[in-house]
Amino acid sequence: MVVDELDALRDRFDGCKTIAFADLSTQMILVTDSGSNLPRETLDNLCAQAAQMLGTNGRLFLGNKESSAAALANNEGLRVFVRANQEPNDV
């Protein structure tokens, strides 16, 4: 189950505050695991960043080659986006 996998991933990495499962084709976060209640706008922004970094529905926004992972670091922290192997719009 996705929830159990998210729990295990969050527990595995010290300092991980939020982990989410998203569908980039709809640009929606489907499930989150967070130590706090994040506003919907924050989750929407997280999903938009993943879509921009990885592309959606075979359409690239950055670069010239589809990627299975991307990282974004800024003053808010580090965000790591990983595309699912079997479902390219799931991250």
C-alpha positions in Angstrom: 0.0 0.0 0.0 1.3 3.5 -0.9 0.7 4.9 2.6 2.9 2.2 4.2 5.6 2.8 1.6 5.6 6.6 2.3 5.8 5.9 6.1 8.8 3.6 5.6 10.6 6.1 3.4 10.0 9.0 5.7 11.2 7.0 8.7 14.3 5.9 6.7 15.6 9.4 6.1 16.4 11.6 9.1 15.3 15.2 8.5 12.6 14.3 6.0 9.7 16.5 6.9 7.2 15.6 4.1 6.9 12.8 1.6 4.2 12.8 -1.1 2.8 10.6 -3.9 1.6 12.5 -6.9 0.1 12.1 -10.3 1.7 14.5 -12.7 -0.9 14.0 -15.4 -3.4 15.7 -13.2 -0.8 17.6 -11.1 -2.4 16.4 -7.9 -0.8 15.2 -4.7 -2.7 12.0 -3.9 -1.2 11.0 -0.5 1.1 12.7 1.9 3.0 11.8 5.0 4.1 14.9 7.0 5.0 15.9 10.5 2.7 18.9 10.1 -0.5 20.0 8.4 0.7 21.6 5.2 -1.7 24.0 3.5 -3.1 22.8 0.1 -1.2 25.6 -1.6 2.1 24.2 -0.4 1.2 20.7 -1.7 0.1 22.2 -5.0 3.4 24.0 -5.3 5.3 20.9 -4.5 3.5 19.0 -7.3 4.0 21.9 -9.7 7.8 21.8 -9.0 7.9 18.1 -9.7 6.0 18.6 -12.9 8.4 21.3 -14.0 11.5 19.3 -13.1 10.4 16.0 -14.6 7.8 16.9 -17.2 4.3 15.5 -17.6 2.6 13.3 -20.1 5.8 12.9 -22.1 6.2 16.7 -22.4 9.5 18.2 -21.0 9.7 21.5 -19.3 13.4 21.5 -18.6 16.2 19.9 -20.5 16.0 17.8 -23.6 15.7 14.3 -22.2 13.2 12.7 -19.8 14.6 12.0 -16.4 13.6 9.5 -13.7 14.8 11.8 -10.9 15.5 15.4 -10.1 16.5 17.5 -7.1 15.8 21.1 -6.2 17.7 22.9 -3.4 16.8 26.3 -2.2 16.6 28.2 1.2 13.5 26.2 2.1 15.4 22.9 1.9 16.1 20.0 -0.5 13.3 18.5 -2.6 13.9 15.2 -4.4 11.5 14.0 -7.1 11.6 10.3 -8.2 9.5 9.0 -11.1 7.8 5.6 -10.7 9.2 2.9 -13.0 5.9 1.5 -14.2 3.8 4.7 -14.3 5.8 7.6 -15.7 3.3 10.2 -14.4 3.5 9.0 -10.8 6.2 10.5 -8.6 
